[in-house]
Amino acid sequence: MQYLLFVLLLFPVTHIGFADPQQDETIPATLTFDWQVIQLTGVDDDEKPHEVTYYFTTSGDYAAIKPQDKSFSLMVYSKGGSTWMFDDKTRTIRVMNMPKVVGQGALAGKQIAEHINKGPLKKDVADEHLSMHKTGRTREIAGYTADEYEMTNTTKSSGKTGTASFWYAKVPFDPVKIYTMGAGRPADLDKLRNDPKMKNNITAIPVLNTNYLWVETEAGGKKGLQTLSIKNNPVRVTTTGYTIKTFNH
């Protein structure tokens, strides 16, 4: 898979104190998702973006990812913190109980911007500094108002030398599980806010802000992430007839 299932699946991670997943969680016979989000993510060398569909419950208890490339049929982040990988061909569900983590988003954001630009951001290696701030600018994306956060690559010698914009929309559902590999939102948000590794973290923003969906990324006039639609479109997933296989990590 070349595209981003958001940066958590591609970049180094750091623990931030989430609870362990429930080891004895029962997979329900049916799952009903209330919201559907379709996005174009990543830019490969052939310039062909990948369409990914996300499903969410309004409460945020469950979230799911359905990729266009069929590398798996469906990946569900469960209420209890487990990950369920569906394979429709073999009629199996792999249950994975993984440590709870959040991506090091400052580095990820820089690498995303460089990938979009097809080259490194201009920089002085000796005094390079990355920072992120909320600009106050808004934009309507897929019918919802989105806030812009700007990541800046600065140097002592020349000031601002490269930027990337990350847009987050306030939506009627909580997509937090997508950004925490199913962990959800930690009880102690102050600990997360005070963690220096989270200061410029593009994936910490929707964790610290309830009902915040990452909807767009832009650098150098090119979009690395684009949201095509956000719809209240209930989707029912049936698990009956699947063989359950458990993998503990």
Long-range contacts (C-beta under 8 A, 24 or more apart in sequence): 1-67, 1-69, 1-71, 2-42, 2-44, 2-50, 3-41, 3-42, 3-44, 3-49, 3-50, 3-52, 3-67, 3-69, 4-41, 4-42, 4-112, 4-224, 4-225, 5-41, 5-52, 5-65, 5-67, 5-75, 6-41, 6-103, 6-178, 6-179, 6-203, 6-214, 7-103, 7-105, 7-108, 7-109, 7-112, 7-202, 7-203, 8-101, 8-102, 8-103, 8-179, 8-180, 8-181, 8-203, 10-108, 11-103, 11-104, 11-105, 11-107, 11-108, 11-111, 12-103, 12-104, 12-107, 13-101, 13-102, 13-103, 13-104, 14-101, 14-102, 14-104, 14-197, 15-99, 15-100, 15-101, 16-100, 16-101, 16-102, 16-186, 16-191, 16-192, 16-195, 16-198, 17-186, 17-188, 17-191, 18-81, 18-100, 18-101, 18-180, 18-183, 18-184, 18-186, 19-81, 19-100, 19-183, 20-81, 20-97, 20-100, 21-78, 21-80, 21-81, 21-82, 21-97, 21-98, 21-100, 21-182, 22-80, 22-81, 22-82, 23-97, 23-248, 25-78, 25-79, 25-80, 25-81, 25-82, 27-78, 27-84, 27-93, 27-95, 27-239, 27-244, 28-239, 29-238, 29-239, 29-240, 30-236, 30-237, 30-238, 30-239, 30-240, 31-62, 31-64, 31-76, 31-236, 31-237, 31-239, 32-57, 32-234, 32-235, 32-236, 32-237, 33-57, 33-62, 33-64, 33-234, 33-235, 33-236, 33-237, 34-58, 34-173, 34-232, 34-234, 35-171, 35-172, 35-173, 35-230, 35-231, 35-232, 35-233, 36-229, 36-230, 36-231, 36-233, 36-235, 37-142, 37-175, 37-213, 37-227, 37-229, 37-230, 37-231, 38-227, 38-228, 38-229, 39-215, 39-225, 39-226, 39-227, 39-228, 40-223, 40-225, 40-226, 40-228, 41-224, 41-225, 42-224, 42-225, 43-115, 43-116, 43-222, 43-224, 49-226, 51-228, 54-175, 54-178, 55-235, 55-237, 56-173, 56-174, 56-175, 57-173, 58-172, 58-173, 58-174, 59-173, 59-174, 60-173, 60-174, 60-175, 60-176, 60-177, 60-184, 60-185, 62-177, 63-175, 63-177, 63-178, 63-182, 64-237, 65-178, 74-237, 76-237, 77-177, 77-178, 77-181, 77-182, 78-182, 81-182, 81-183, 81-184, 82-182, 83-181, 83-182, 86-237, 86-242, 90-243, 91-241, 91-242, 91-243, 92-242, 92-243, 92-244, 92-245, 93-239, 93-242, 93-243, 93-244, 93-245, 94-245, 94-246, 94-247, 95-244, 95-245, 95-246, 95-247, 96-247, 96-248, 96-249, 97-246, 97-247, 97-248, 97-249, 98-181, 98-182, 98-249, 99-249, 100-180, 100-181, 100-182, 100-183, 101-180, 101-181, 101-183, 102-179, 102-180, 102-183, 102-192, 102-198, 102-201, 102-203, 102-204, 102-207, 103-179, 103-201, 103-202, 103-203, 104-197, 104-201, 105-200, 105-201, 105-202, 105-203, 105-204, 105-205, 106-130, 106-132, 106-151, 106-199, 106-200, 106-201, 106-202, 108-202, 108-203, 109-151, 109-164, 109-166, 109-200, 109-202, 110-151, 110-153, 110-164, 112-164, 112-217, 112-219, 112-224, 113-151, 113-153, 113-162, 113-163, 113-164, 113-219, 113-220, 113-224, 115-224, 116-164, 116-217, 116-218, 116-219, 116-220, 116-222, 116-223, 116-224, 117-219, 117-220, 117-222, 121-153, 121-161, 121-162, 122-153, 122-161, 122-162, 123-153, 123-155, 123-161, 123-162, 124-155, 124-156, 124-157, 124-158, 124-161, 127-155, 127-156, 127-157, 128-153, 128-154, 128-155, 129-153, 129-154, 129-155, 130-154, 130-200, 131-200, 132-166, 132-199, 132-200, 132-201, 132-202, 139-167, 139-216, 141-167, 141-169, 141-215, 141-216, 141-227, 142-169, 142-215, 142-227, 142-228, 142-229, 142-230, 143-230, 144-169, 144-170, 144-171, 144-213, 144-215, 144-230, 145-169, 145-170, 146-170, 146-215, 146-216, 149-202, 149-205, 151-200, 151-202, 162-219, 163-219, 164-217, 164-218, 164-219, 165-216, 165-217, 165-218, 165-219, 166-202, 166-205, 166-214, 166-216, 166-217, 167-214, 167-215, 167-216, 167-217, 167-218, 168-205, 168-206, 168-209, 168-212, 168-213, 168-214, 168-215, 169-212, 169-213, 169-215, 169-227, 169-230, 170-211, 170-212, 171-211, 171-212, 171-213, 171-230, 172-211, 172-232, 173-211, 174-210, 174-211, 175-206, 175-211, 175-212, 175-213, 175-214, 176-206, 176-207, 176-210, 179-203, 179-206, 179-207, 179-214, 180-207, 185-210
